[in-house]
Amino acid sequence: MLKVFLIFLFAPVTALAQTVLLQAPGSSPSSYREYLKAHPEMISFVASIQERLQKNPFQEKKLFQLADSFTENVDPTVAQLKEIQSEGPLTLLSLRYMRDLSEKSLALKITAAQRQELMHFYCKSSALLGEGPEIYKCPAQIVMLKHIAKLYPQVEKVFVESRLFDIEETSPLSPKTAYQWTLVSNTHKPISFFGTFEQLINQRFTFENQIEGSCEAFSTAQLGMDLINRSAVYFSDTCVARANTLPEKKSWFAENKTWVYTAGAILLGGLAYSMKDKKLVIDTSAFH
């Protein structure tokens, strides 16, 4: 029992210590994946996003307090759920709170409009969780995520709230339900959007490379100091560089040596010409 407890206690610390491996554009995706398999001390950029999306204690606390102060007046519950879902991706624990709160509210004597609002939250959380039987019947819905890949070939995976979907996967989502979407890859900065799938595919996003340049000289996008300090960049199996490695700053002379040498040569040449046919006399009396 103690051994299991210690593993559980230190597992999060180990995960936080892992290096995030960014993939340089143009590098081999298959080689990148194989490199990750051979280096368990590293995680992919997509995995680091999943790690981050599952940590939102402030959001979970708000939902817990909402459940703790539950009353038969469901209007405040609906208003709070709407506000919370618009603020950021829901963690798995938050989705469970949402499902339980809406399920509990649906058991009360409520109006048809209130029932419609609560069924929205119930079906949304139930579909994303995929846990246990549905107490209330939700309509079967399907969203073809491959439409995103057609629009944005850079995208490798999609987070819907905090659940990760493969880009080729058929997802049990409603095309008319608003979700927090995060479009991700290991090479580009993620794109976040809150809205329905129909609204999402009508957007026109511009993706930014996380890395520009080559292994010899590269720059990183603004990824935040925490990520930069724990990241490395994969160019190839023989070239993996720390993301926060800055090129050595050259001295003023090193940066301008060509100009200095040219100017010096011109100056010496001019001095030599001015001394042509002249006798140089040195007065040594001053040294006595």
N, C-alpha and C positions, 0 to 999 in steps of 0.2 A: 504493500500500500504506500509506504513511504517513497519507494522508487518511482511509482506512478505519479505521486504528488510532485516530486522534484522535477520530473520531466515536464509536467504541466506548468509548473511555476517558471521554469527557465526557458520554455519554448518560445514565448513572445520576444524575449531578449535576444535569443539566437536569430529569430526572423528579422528583427530590427537591425542586427549587425550584418546581415547579408548585403553584398554589393549588388547594386542594380546595374545590369548590363544593357546599355543602349546599343542599338544597331545602327551603324553608319549607313546612309543611303548608298546603294551600289554594291554593298557586301552581300554574300550569299545567304539567303534565309535558312537554307538547310544546314549550312556550316555553322551558322549562328546557333541554331537549335541543338546541334550536336555538341557544340562547345559548352552550352549550358548544362547538358546532361553530364558532361565530363567534369563540371565544376559546380558541385552542389552548394558551395559557399556563395554562389551567385543566383540571382533571380532575374527574370525578364522584366522589361519596363511595364508590360501589360500586367504581370503578376504584382508589381509594386502598386499599381493603381487599384487592383482588386483588394490588396492589403489596406490601402488608405480608405477605400469606400466602405469597408466594413467597420470603420472606427468613427463613430459620431456619438459620443456619450451625451452631448448636449441635446441632440435630437431625441435620443432614446429616453432621456430624463423628462422631456416635455410630454412624450407620449405616455410614459409611466404615470406622471402626475395627472394627466387627463383621464387615465383609467382609474386612478385612485380616487378622483373626485367625481366619478360617474354618477349622473342623475338621470331621471326619466325624461328630462327635457333634452332632446337630442340635438336641438339647433346649435348650442355651443360646441358640441362634439363635432358636428359636421363642419362648422366654421373653422375650428382648430385643425381638423384633419386637412382641410383645403390649404390652410396657411402652411402647415408643416410640409406637405408634399411639394409645394412650390419652392421651398427654400433650398432643397438639395436632395441628392439621391438617398433613398431610404435603405438603411442597413437591413440585414435579414431579421434582426431582433425588432426593429421598427416595423417591418412588414408583419411580423407576428402580432405585435401590439395593435396594428391597424385592423388586421383580420379579426382579432378577438373583440375589439371595441365595436366594430361594425356588426359583427355577429350578435353581440349582446344587445345592441340597439335595435336590430331587426326583430328581436323577440318582443319588443314593446308595442303598445298601441300607437301607431304612427300614421301620418298622412301618406298618400300615394307619392307626393313630391319628396317627402323625407325618405321613403323607402327607396325611391329611385337613386337618390344621392348616396345612401348607405350601401346599396347594392353595387354601385360603382366602386367604392372603396373595398368592399368585400371581395368582389370578383377580381379586381386588380391584384390585391395581395394574395389571394388564393392561387391565382394562375402563376404568379411569380415564385411562390413558395413551393407549390406542388407537393404539399404535405397533408396527408390524411384525407378522409372523405369530406366532400362539400356538404355542409348542412343545408345550404340554399343553392339551388340550381343556377349555374351561370351558363350563358350561351357559349357554345363552342366558337372560338375565334382563332384565326390564323393570320400571321403577318410574315410575309416572305422577305427576310432580311437581305437576301441576295440583290434586291433592288438597290440597297445602299452600295454594295460592291460595284454595281454597274455605274453608279454616279461617281463613286470615289474609290478607285482601285487601290488607293493607299491604305484603306481601312482593312484591318485583319480581324478584329473582334469588336463586339458591341456590348456595352453595359446598358442594361435596362434597369433603372434604379441601381442596385448593387449586384445584380445577377449577371453573370457573364454568358454571352451567347456567341457561338461561332457564326461567322458571316454567311455561311451556306446553310445554316440551320433554319428549320421552320419552327417559329416560336408560337406558343399559345397565348398570343397577345391580342388585344382589341385594337383595330386600326383607328377607332374613334376615342380611345382613352388617352389622357395626357400622362406621359411618363418623363422621367429624367433620363435622357439618352446621353451616353458618352461614347464617341467613336474613337477607337484607339488603334495604334500599331506600335511596334517597337522602334520605328524610325522617325515618326512624326509626333508633333505635339498634339495632345488629345483635343477634340472638339466636343463641347457640352451644349445641350439644347433641351429645353422643357417644352413639351407639346405632344400632339398626336403624331402617329406615324405618317399620316397624310401631310401634316404640316412639315415634318422633318424632311421628307423627300422633295418638298417644294423649295427647300432652302438651297443656297449656293455658297458652300463653305470653301475657304482657302486654307489648305494645310501647310504648315511650316515645318521644315526639316529641323530636327533637334540638333543635328551635327552638320556643319559645313566644312569642307576641306578634306585633307588626306591625313594619314597617320603622322606624317612629318610635320604638318601644320594644320590645325583645325580650330574651330570655334564652336561654342555651344549656344543654343537658344536660352532665353531666360526661363530656367526651370526651377528656380528657388535654391537657396543655399543648402538646405537639408538634402535635397536630391543630388545636387552637384557634388557635395562632399562624400556621398556614399555611392557614386556612380563610376563606371568604367565604360569605355567605348570600344565596340568590336568592329574592327576593319577586316581582319582575317585571323586565322589561327596563330599566325606569327606576329600579329600586331594588335595588341589590346592595350589601350592607354587610359590612364586615370582622367576622368572628365575635368577635374579641377587642376590639372597640370598646366601651368601657364608657361609660355615660351620664355626662355631666359632673356631678360632685358639687356639690350646692347648698350654699351657706352656711347656717348656722343661721338667720340672719335671713330668707333667701329661703324656707326650708322652713316658717318660722313667722310670716311677715309678716302673714298674716290675723289671727292671734291677737294679735300685737303691736299692730297698728292698732286692733283692737277694744278691747284693754285700755287703750291710750293714750287713745282717745276717751272711754271710761268715766271714766278718771282725770281728764282735763281737764274733763269735764262735772261731776264731783263737786267739783273745785276751784272751778270757776266758781260753782256753787251755794252753796258755803260762803262765798264772798266777797260774796255778794249783800247789798246795803244796807250794806256796810262801806266805810270810807274807808281807802285805802292810803296809809301814811305812810312815806317813805323817809328815813332819817337819813343825811345826806351828810357828817356830821362825821368819820366813820371814814375818809374818803378824803383828809382834809387832814393 
